Amino acid sequence: MKARISGVAAHLPDRTLTSGEVERRIEGHVPYTGVVERLTGIRRRHVAGDDRQASDLAVAAAAQLDLDGIDLLIFASASQDMVEPATAHIVAAKLGLSCPVFDVKNACNSMLNGIQVAEALILAGGHRRVLVCGGEMPSRAVRWRVRDRAQFVESFAGYTLSDAGAAVLLTADQDRGIFYRDFSADSTAWPIGTLPGGGSAHPRDPDYSYFRGDGRRLHEAFERVGPDLFLNALKRTGLTWDDFAIVAVHQVAMPYLRFLAGVLDIPADRLVVTLPEHGNCASATLPLQLALGGWSPGDKVALLGLGGGISLGVMLAEM
């Protein structure tokens, strides 16, 4: 028995902000006009309405799939509606589902880890149709009042982030499905990028409700971990990137995407480049690329995940 990705969908809010509009919205320090697009390659990102929640974005994506017979719902996202209860309950209620539910959270690898958990439960025989969905709303954690250059740099990652919903349906299949997966982490790097508020460390201080990070140190941390996790997937399966219809890679900035694609020697025609027009959609990025990319049943796809914390993941599947 295998777990097959039998459906994938994404939802992008209609409202968008260009990088120029982002800079004009910032009050205080902006080093120079055009800095956001120049450093990231992002032209625009999506912003959900004030009346929308992370669960709404997940529901909008999931509603595009066949939900008959769903026997487990996993909400997998860095964002959440509230600390308690699990956002999966809110999504299930909005979809009218009565199956078991729970949340999976691991920064930008949340969806990939959600799929990992769903596959394991299908292989164990506990479930046969699992909906993994997420709603990313990082726009709620962007700092718009910036004190000085240091705070601008600390807040910069927030100006790249985009709201999005994603849903992946996994079903038990005798013939094809996920055939390789591997994950790793360097948890000593967790302080590099954080959204500290809302937990036991900073339960109520509003200053901790904004995303903060250091892009240079994050890049260095991923470089230290190295590309072996991804390259070993090819060595152990005897495949090359040319064997895949799509190689979906988590995208945070165009310079880093070009760097990673060069290190891994991924052909440009296998990438689905979503970053310039959609921004960094956090954990919805990989499903978004599958939803937009060109693949047919029976094609192989590769999912390469990078997440704060830091963590890496790779998953290979026959669709």
N, C-alpha and C positions, 0 to 999 in steps of 0.2 A: 504494500500500500504506500502511496505517496500523497503529498499535499500539493495540489495544483492551484496556481493563481488563476482562477476561472473568471475573475472580473476585477476591473480597476477603474476608478473614477476620481476626478478632482473637481473642486469648486473654487473659483477665484472671484472675490468680490468685484463688482463693477467699478467701484471708485478706485482711482489710481492717483499716486503722487509721483511726479517726476523728481529726479535728484535735485534739479534747480528749485522746485517748490519746497522740497525738504529743507534746503539750505535757507530759503527765505523765511521759513517758519521758525527756525532756530533763533531764540532770543539770546543775545550775548556774543559769544566768541565763535566766529567762523573764519578760519585762516585765510581762505581766498575763494572766490567764486569758481565753481566747478570742481571743487576738491573731492566730493563724494563720487561723482561719475568717473573722474580721472583715476582715482585709486582703486575703484571696484569694477568699473565697466557696467554698472547698473544704471539704466536710464529711467526705469519706473518700478514701482512696487504697488501692491494691492492693499487697500485699507477697508476693513469692515465697518459698517455703520455703528453708531454709538448704541443702538438698540440690539445689536447682535452679540452672541456669546460664542465661545469656542465650540460648544455643543451644536450650535446652529450650523456652523461651517461643516462639521462632521456629518450632520444630518443631510445637508444639501448635497454632499458627495455620495453618501450611502444610498440616498433615495434614487440614484441613477442605476443602481444594481438590482438584481433579482434577489429579494430578501426572503422568499418562501423557504421555509424549513431551516432558517438560521437557528443553530442550537447553542451558540456562544457569541457574545459580543465583547470585543476588547477595544477599549478606548486607549489609543497609543499616541501621545502627544506631549510636547514640552509645556503647552498651555493647558489650562483647566478652568472650569467655570468657578470653582470654589475649592477650599481645602477639603471639605467634607460635605456630602458624600462623594464617592467616586463619580467622576463626570460620566462614566459609562452608564450609570443609572439614568441620568438626565437624557442622554442620547437614546437609550432604549425606550424610555417613556415617550419621547417625541416621535420615534419611529413606530410605536405601537408593538414593540417586541416584548416577550415575556420570558426570554431565555436567561441563563446565568450571565453575569457581566463582571468585569473588573478592569482596572486601569493598569497600563504599563507606561513608565516614564523613564527616559534616558536621553534628555536633551534632543539633539537633531537625529539621533539614532532611535528615537522612540518607535516610529513606524516599523523600522527594520527589525527591532527586537520584538515588537508585537507580532510580526509575521513569524519570527523564530519560535515564539511561544505557541502560536496557533499551529504551526507545523508539528511541533513536538506532541501536542495534545491530540492531533489527528492521527499521528503515527502510533500513539499509545492506545488508540481505539476509543478515546473518551468522547470525541466529537467528530462530526462529518462535514458540517458547513459552518465555518467560522467567519464572522465579519470583523475585520480589523479596520478601525476608522480613527481619524484624528482631526482636530481643528486647531490650527495655529493662529494665535492672535498676539504676536509680539508688538503690534502697534500700541498696545496698552502699556508697554514698558519702555517707551522711548522718552528720553530726557530732552525736553524742548527748551528749557532755560539753562544755559550753560555759563558757568562762572568764569572760566578762563581756558587757556589752551589745554592744560592738563585734564580738565574735566571733559573737554571736547574729545580728546583722544580716548579717554576712558569710556565715553558714551558712543563712540563712532560706530561700533558694530550694530547698534540699534538702528542707525540710519540706513542700513542695508536690508533690514528684515521686512518680510511681507506676510500679510494674512492669507491663509489658504486652508481649504478642507481637503481631505483625501480619504479614500475608502478602498480596501482590498478584500475581495472575497476568496477564501481558500476552501477547497472542497477535496474530499477523499477521492483518489483516482488510482486505478490499478496500473495505468500505463505511463503517465508522465506527470511531472511536477518538479518541486525543488529537489535537486540532486547533490548540492554541496552548500555548506555553510560553515563559516569560521568567524570568531570574534576575539577581540583582545582589548585591553585597557591599560592605561598608565594613570592610575587614580591619584598619584602624587601631584598631577597637574590640575586638580580640580579648582584651585583658587583663581586660575587665569581668566575664566569667564563665568560670571555668576549673576543670578537674579535673587538677591539675598532675602527679600521680604516675604512675609506670610508664613514662615516656618517658625520653629522654636528659637532660632538664633536671633531673628529680628521680627517679632510677631506683628508690630504695629507702627514702626517708624516709617513714615512715607518716603523718606530719603532712600530707603532700601528697596523701593518698589520699581526701580529702573534697572535695566540691563547694563552691566558694566563689564568691560573686558579689555584685553591687550592683544590685538591682532598679531603683532610681531612675535610675542612670546607663544601664542597659540600655534602659529606657523612653525616656530622652532620646536615646539613639543611634538607636533606631528612628524617633523623631519627626524627627530630622535627615535621615534617608534619605528620609522622606516616603512618601505613599501612591501616587505616580505609577505605580510598577510594576504595581499592582493595577488602578488606574483606566485605564491605557493598554490593558490586556487587553480592557476593554469597548469603548474607543474604536476599537481596531484590528479588532475582530470585529463591531462594530455591535450588540452584545448588551447587555442589562441583567441585573441580578441576578435579575429575575423570570423570565428565560428558563431558569434553572437549578433543578433539583429540590432540589439541596443546594449550599450554599456552605460548604465545610469550611474552618475557620480554626484555625490552631494556637492552643491555649488555655493560658495560663500563670497568669492570675488574672482573676476576673470583672470588676474595674474596667477592666483593659486590654482585655478582649474587648468590653465595652460601648463603650469609647472608640473602638476600631478599627472596630467595626460602625457607629458613628455617623459617623465620618469618611468611611467608604466608602459609607454609606447602604445597608447591606445589610438587607433586610427580615428581621424577627425570625423569620418562619415559614420562612426558608430556612436558618437556622442549626441545627446539631445540637449542643446544649450538653451536653458530656460532663464538664466540669470539676468541678461540685459533687460528683458521686458517684464519679468515677474519678480525679480529680487530673490533674496534668500528666504525661501518658504519653510525654513526649519525642517521638521521631520516629514512634512508633506512633499518635499522636493523630489524624492525618488519615485513615489507614486505619480506625481505630476508628470515626470518624464515618461513613465510607462503609458500614461493616459494620452500624451501628446505624440509619442513616438510611433513609428511605423513597424508593427510586428504582426504576425499571423499565427494562428494555432499551430503548435509544433515548433515554432522558433525558440531559440535559446536567448535568454536575457541575463545580464549580470547587474547586480545591485551593489554598489560600493558606498558604504556609509562612513561618515566622519561626524563625531559628536563631542561636545564639550564634556569635560570630566577627567581625562579625555578617553574616548572609545573609538574603535574601528570595527567595521563589520563587512563581510562579503557574503553574498548569497547568489547562487547560480540556479536557474530554473528553466525547465522546458515548458513553454506556455501551452 
